[in-house]
């Protein structure tokens, strides 16, 4: 996984098209921790593009999330432990799974709505850090000695 420095010239639209195409082929993923299927539906894809209030995410945020999307099914499908569980004021549960893939720390969120109790992929989130010298935001490496 290459680092993405904000300001680098990248084909964000191309990455989005590739990720959307991939997303449509994934289907459901069995999660060992949840002991059930996690659905990858349109809501998760929309959440990668927009914030919960409906405003679009910045191109940099979208790029990072779409670039990491291929790792999400692998993380869900291999997770036998959960790193966090949160409940919203509306009673929605969010499960947090964290893994290091290709030396990048990645967080995957699975959402469980209280209306039907189905588990759905909600988000893939990079761990960001800022460089020491210039404060540029980059994807955090999983290398423990860094």
NORZIZI-V451817 format. One line per field, one symbol per residue. burial: I if it has 16 or more other C-alpha atoms within 10 Angstrom, else O. A space follows every 10 residues. Layout:
burial->???
This chain:
burial->OOOIOOOOOO OIOOIIOOIO OOIOOOOIII IOOIOOIIII IOOIIOIIII OOOOOOOOOI IIIIIIIIIO IIIOIIIOIO OOOOOOOOOO OOIIIIIIIO OOOIIIIIII IIOOOOOOII IIIIIIOIOO OOOOOOIIII IIOOOO
